[in-house]
């Protein structure tokens, strides 16, 4: 059966000060009325029932996730004691799913992407499930047709085409995974037409990914197996904390996909945005006649191209701003040039250096 694994442990530092340690990006309504996590789980309706949905998050976020997803059973929520990237996250989820369904197929996805329409997403996951059923040892990922030479995404080079149904999206064998490129190389990828952005969405059998981890990351898997063995026992939390902390963090791309022999990529038939920064929010929400994107109470005089995000009844007034970013929260306000939004992470790092943890 198909099981959904939602990875919801990110920190979203590029959205500071709206995104904080206790309420990061995926728990915020950045692209609509629902939070990104709520949207992700809503998208699964009609595809995977709640009892076959698992959300893996940080232990410190469990209460917030529980409040946002009251329809999921308690057993569906897994709180990692520390951050160790996607390979340990996916490996543990595979072990836990296999305990109740040894033949499980997993659809693994981030919790902080904007994907529309939902039905096209569900159709694509079903297509991937069929590819896996036809070749059980296959790993399937999704790629997005590039629209500009992005430097912030990894790329997937398409190989030989795979047979698909008349209503299916194009699918290819993966020729190679490429790291985030410099601008000149990204432009070459765009011009070539055979490269896709790596969307970080995967479908495979739990047994297949566990076998790959056993070969490629045996120490990691051994520690995860000790955690799974203790899952229903009184020492679960102690074993989880000790064993998980001892794992070296590594992404599933590095750990498995870049070395695997049979990986397929489906070209995503849905609209996709990884919502990597405030400009992505502006893309999703749109702009007014002067190019401003506004959330909250705002009075503008002769500003353009500016993003304003305010909370509560606080009024933000902009006068003559051009291509700026203004984010207000009750205890911190960010004012920056839009072309420096990638550097917001530096602000978070400097706050940590100064020990101003109350603002993180």
C-alpha positions as CSV (number, residue, x, y, z in Angstrom):
1,X,0.0,0.0,0.0
2,X,1.0,3.6,-0.5
3,X,2.2,5.6,2.6
4,X,2.9,9.3,2.7
5,X,6.0,10.6,4.5
6,X,6.0,14.3,5.1
7,X,9.3,15.8,6.2
8,X,8.6,18.8,8.4
9,X,11.7,19.5,10.4
10,X,13.2,22.6,8.5
11,X,14.1,25.9,10.2
12,X,13.2,28.4,7.4
13,X,15.9,30.9,8.3
14,X,15.4,32.9,5.1
15,X,12.0,33.9,6.4
16,X,13.2,35.5,9.6
17,X,11.8,37.2,11.6
18,X,8.4,35.6,10.7
19,X,10.0,32.2,10.8
20,X,11.4,31.2,14.2
21,X,12.7,28.1,15.9
22,X,9.4,27.5,17.6
23,X,7.3,28.4,14.5
24,X,9.3,27.8,11.3
25,X,8.4,28.4,7.7
26,X,6.3,25.2,7.2
27,X,4.0,26.1,10.1
28,X,3.2,29.6,8.7
29,X,0.5,30.6,6.2
30,X,2.9,32.2,3.8
31,X,1.1,31.4,0.5
32,X,-2.5,31.5,1.5
33,X,-4.9,31.0,4.4
34,X,-3.5,27.6,5.4
35,X,0.0,26.9,6.6
36,X,2.4,25.1,4.2
37,X,2.2,22.0,6.4
38,X,-1.6,22.0,6.4
39,X,-1.6,22.5,2.6
40,X,0.8,19.5,2.2
41,X,-1.4,17.2,4.2
42,X,-4.6,18.5,2.6
43,X,-3.0,17.6,-0.8
44,X,-2.9,14.0,0.2
45,X,-6.7,13.7,0.6
46,X,-8.0,11.0,-1.8
47,X,-4.5,9.6,-2.2
48,X,-3.4,8.4,1.2
49,X,-5.6,8.1,4.3
50,X,-4.5,9.6,7.6
51,X,-3.6,6.2,9.1
52,X,-1.0,5.8,6.3
53,X,0.4,9.3,6.7
54,X,3.5,10.1,8.8
55,X,4.9,13.5,9.6
56,X,8.6,13.6,10.7
57,X,9.5,16.8,12.4
58,X,11.7,18.1,15.2
59,X,10.8,17.0,18.7
60,X,10.4,20.7,19.7
61,X,7.8,21.2,17.1
62,X,5.6,18.2,17.9
63,X,3.0,20.2,19.9
64,X,2.7,22.8,17.1
65,X,2.4,20.1,14.4
66,X,-0.2,18.3,16.5
67,X,-2.3,21.4,16.8
68,X,-2.2,22.0,13.0
69,X,-3.0,18.4,12.1
70,X,-5.7,17.2,14.5
71,X,-6.9,14.7,11.9
72,X,-3.7,12.6,12.2
73,X,-3.4,9.9,14.8
74,X,-0.7,10.4,17.5
75,X,1.3,7.5,16.0
76,X,1.6,9.4,12.8
77,X,3.9,12.1,14.4
78,X,7.6,11.4,14.8
79,X,9.8,14.0,16.6
80,X,13.5,13.8,15.8
81,X,15.7,14.7,18.8
82,X,18.1,16.6,16.6
83,X,18.6,17.5,12.9
84,X,20.4,14.9,10.8
85,X,19.2,15.7,7.2
86,X,17.0,13.6,5.0
87,X,18.6,10.2,4.7
88,X,18.2,9.3,8.5
89,X,14.7,10.9,8.4
90,X,13.7,8.7,5.4
91,X,15.4,5.6,6.7
92,X,13.7,5.8,10.1
93,X,10.3,6.4,8.4
94,X,10.9,3.4,6.1
95,X,11.6,1.2,9.1
96,X,8.6,2.3,11.0
97,X,6.3,1.9,8.0
98,X,7.7,-1.6,7.3
99,X,6.7,-2.7,10.8
100,X,3.0,-2.4,9.9
101,X,3.3,-2.9,6.1
102,X,6.4,-4.9,4.9
103,X,5.4,-4.3,1.3
104,X,4.9,-0.6,1.7
105,X,5.5,2.0,-1.0
106,X,6.5,5.4,0.3
107,X,5.7,8.8,-1.2
108,X,8.2,11.2,0.5
109,X,7.8,14.9,0.3
110,X,8.8,18.2,2.0
111,X,6.2,20.1,4.0
112,X,7.1,23.6,2.7
113,X,6.5,23.6,-1.0
114,X,3.7,25.2,-2.9
115,X,2.1,22.7,-5.3
116,X,-1.0,23.4,-7.4
117,X,-3.3,22.0,-8.5
118,X,-3.5,19.2,-6.0
119,X,-5.2,16.8,-8.3
120,X,-2.2,16.9,-10.8
121,X,0.1,16.1,-7.8
122,X,-2.0,13.1,-6.9
123,X,-2.1,11.9,-10.4
124,X,1.7,12.2,-10.6
125,X,2.2,10.2,-7.4
126,X,0.0,7.5,-8.8
127,X,2.1,7.4,-11.9
128,X,5.2,7.0,-9.8
129,X,3.6,4.3,-7.8
130,X,2.9,2.4,-11.1
131,X,6.5,2.8,-12.2
132,X,7.7,1.3,-8.9
133,X,5.1,-1.5,-9.1
134,X,6.4,-2.4,-12.6
135,X,10.1,-2.4,-11.4
136,X,10.1,-2.8,-7.6
137,X,13.8,-1.9,-7.3
138,X,13.4,1.4,-9.0
139,X,13.7,4.8,-7.2
140,X,11.5,7.5,-8.6
141,X,12.0,11.2,-8.2
142,X,10.3,14.3,-9.6
143,X,11.8,17.1,-11.6
144,X,10.4,20.5,-12.6
145,X,11.0,22.1,-16.0
146,X,13.3,25.1,-15.4
147,X,11.9,28.6,-16.3
148,X,15.1,30.5,-15.5
149,X,18.8,29.6,-14.7
150,X,18.4,29.0,-11.0
151,X,21.5,28.7,-8.9
152,X,19.6,27.6,-5.7
153,X,18.3,24.3,-7.0
154,X,19.9,21.0,-7.7
155,X,19.4,19.6,-11.2
156,X,18.5,16.2,-12.7
157,X,19.8,15.3,-16.2
158,X,17.3,13.3,-18.1
159,X,18.4,10.1,-19.8
160,X,16.5,7.6,-22.0
161,X,12.8,8.1,-22.0
162,X,10.6,5.5,-20.2
163,X,7.3,4.1,-21.5
164,X,4.3,6.0,-20.1
165,X,0.5,5.9,-20.6
166,X,-1.3,8.4,-22.8
167,X,-2.4,10.6,-19.9
168,X,0.9,10.3,-18.0
169,X,3.7,12.9,-17.7
170,X,7.0,12.3,-19.4
171,X,9.4,10.0,-17.5
172,X,13.1,9.3,-18.1
173,X,15.9,7.4,-16.6
174,X,18.1,9.7,-14.6
175,X,21.4,10.2,-16.3
176,X,23.0,12.2,-13.5
177,X,22.3,14.4,-10.5
178,X,23.9,17.8,-10.6
179,X,24.7,20.1,-7.6
180,X,23.5,23.7,-7.3
181,X,25.4,25.3,-10.2
182,X,26.9,28.8,-10.8
183,X,24.9,31.1,-13.0
184,X,26.8,30.3,-16.2
185,X,26.3,26.5,-15.8
186,X,22.6,27.0,-14.9
187,X,22.2,28.9,-18.1
188,X,23.8,26.0,-20.0
189,X,21.4,23.5,-18.3
190,X,18.4,25.7,-19.2
191,X,19.5,26.0,-22.9
192,X,20.1,22.2,-23.1
193,X,16.5,21.4,-22.4
194,X,17.3,18.0,-20.8
195,X,17.7,19.2,-17.2
196,X,15.1,19.5,-14.6
197,X,15.1,21.1,-11.1
198,X,15.2,18.5,-8.4
199,X,11.9,18.9,-6.5
200,X,12.9,16.7,-3.6
201,X,9.8,14.4,-3.9
202,X,10.3,10.7,-4.1
203,X,8.4,7.4,-4.5
204,X,9.9,3.9,-3.8
205,X,9.3,0.7,-1.9
206,X,10.4,0.9,1.8
207,X,12.3,-2.3,1.3
208,X,14.2,-0.8,-1.6
209,X,15.4,2.3,0.2
210,X,16.4,0.3,3.2
211,X,18.4,-2.1,1.1
212,X,20.2,0.9,-0.5
213,X,20.9,2.4,2.9
214,X,22.2,-1.0,4.1
215,X,24.7,-1.0,1.2
216,X,25.6,2.7,1.2
217,X,25.1,3.8,4.8
218,X,25.4,0.7,7.0
219,X,26.3,2.5,10.2
220,X,23.4,4.9,9.8
221,X,21.0,2.1,9.2
222,X,22.2,0.0,12.1
223,X,21.5,2.9,14.5
224,X,18.1,3.5,12.9
225,X,17.3,-0.2,13.3
226,X,18.1,0.0,17.0
227,X,15.7,3.0,17.3
228,X,13.0,1.0,15.5
229,X,13.6,-2.0,17.7
230,X,13.0,0.1,20.8
231,X,10.0,2.0,19.4
232,X,7.3,0.3,21.5
233,X,9.4,-0.1,24.6
234,X,9.9,2.0,27.7
235,X,13.4,3.1,26.6
236,X,12.3,4.5,23.2
237,X,13.1,8.2,24.0
238,X,16.5,7.4,25.5
239,X,17.5,5.1,22.6
240,X,16.1,7.5,20.0
241,X,18.1,10.5,21.5
242,X,21.4,8.6,21.8
243,X,21.4,6.7,18.5
244,X,20.0,9.5,16.4
245,X,22.5,12.0,17.7
246,X,25.4,9.6,16.8
247,X,24.3,9.5,13.1
248,X,26.2,11.6,10.7
249,X,23.8,13.9,8.9
250,X,23.6,13.3,5.1
251,X,21.0,13.9,2.5
252,X,19.2,11.1,0.7
253,X,20.6,12.4,-2.6
254,X,24.2,12.0,-1.4
255,X,23.5,8.8,0.5
256,X,21.7,6.9,-2.1
257,X,20.3,8.6,-5.2
258,X,23.5,9.8,-6.8
259,X,25.0,6.3,-6.6
260,X,21.9,4.2,-7.5
261,X,21.6,2.3,-10.7
262,X,17.9,2.5,-11.4
263,X,16.5,6.0,-10.8
264,X,13.6,7.4,-12.8
265,X,12.5,11.1,-13.0
266,X,8.9,12.2,-13.8
267,X,8.5,15.7,-15.1
268,X,6.2,17.3,-12.7
269,X,2.8,18.1,-14.3
270,X,1.9,20.5,-11.5
271,X,2.9,24.0,-10.6
272,X,5.8,24.0,-8.0
273,X,7.6,26.5,-5.9
274,X,9.9,25.6,-3.1
275,X,9.1,29.0,-1.5
276,X,12.8,29.6,-0.8
277,X,12.5,33.3,0.2
278,X,10.3,36.4,0.4
279,X,10.4,36.9,-3.4
280,X,8.8,33.5,-3.8
281,X,6.0,34.7,-1.5
282,X,5.5,37.7,-3.8
283,X,5.3,35.3,-6.8
284,X,2.5,33.3,-5.0
285,X,0.5,36.2,-3.7
286,X,0.9,38.6,-6.6
287,X,1.5,42.3,-6.5
288,X,-0.7,45.5,-6.7
289,X,-0.5,48.0,-9.5
290,X,2.7,49.5,-8.2
291,X,4.4,46.1,-7.8
292,X,4.1,45.9,-4.0
293,X,3.1,42.7,-2.3
294,X,1.4,43.3,1.1
295,X,0.3,41.1,4.0
296,X,-1.2,43.1,6.9
297,X,-2.0,46.7,7.5
298,X,-0.1,49.0,5.2
299,X,-0.1,52.6,4.0
300,X,2.0,53.3,1.0
301,X,3.1,56.6,-0.6
302,X,5.1,56.3,-3.8
303,X,6.7,53.0,-3.2
304,X,7.2,50.2,-5.7
305,X,8.4,46.6,-5.9
306,X,8.3,46.3,-2.1
307,X,7.3,43.4,0.0
308,X,5.5,44.2,3.3
309,X,4.6,41.5,5.8
310,X,3.0,42.8,9.0
311,X,1.3,41.1,11.9
312,X,-1.8,41.9,13.9
313,X,-3.0,45.5,13.7
314,X,0.4,47.0,13.5
315,X,0.5,49.6,10.7
316,X,3.5,49.7,8.4
317,X,3.9,52.9,6.4
318,X,6.3,52.9,3.4
319,X,7.3,56.2,1.7
320,X,9.3,56.1,-1.5
321,X,10.7,52.7,-1.0
322,X,11.9,50.8,-4.1
323,X,12.5,47.0,-4.2
324,X,12.6,46.7,-0.4
325,X,11.6,44.1,2.1
326,X,9.9,45.0,5.3
327,X,8.8,42.2,7.7
328,X,7.3,43.2,11.1
329,X,6.7,40.9,14.0
330,X,5.8,41.8,17.6
331,X,9.5,41.7,18.8
332,X,11.6,42.1,15.7
333,X,11.5,44.0,12.3
334,X,13.6,43.3,9.2
335,X,14.2,46.1,6.7
336,X,16.3,45.0,3.7
337,X,16.9,45.4,0.0
338,X,15.2,42.7,-1.9
339,X,18.4,41.8,-3.7
340,X,19.9,40.8,-0.3
341,X,17.1,38.5,0.9
342,X,19.5,35.5,0.5
343,X,21.6,37.1,3.2
344,X,18.9,37.0,5.8
345,X,20.5,33.8,7.0
346,X,23.5,35.9,8.0
347,X,21.2,37.9,10.3
348,X,20.2,34.7,12.0
349,X,23.8,33.6,12.3
350,X,24.8,37.0,13.8
351,X,21.9,36.8,16.3
352,X,23.3,33.4,17.4
353,X,26.8,34.8,17.7
354,X,25.6,37.5,19.9
355,X,23.5,35.1,22.1
356,X,20.3,36.9,21.3
357,X,18.4,33.6,21.4
358,X,15.1,35.3,22.3
359,X,14.9,36.5,18.7
360,X,15.5,33.1,17.1
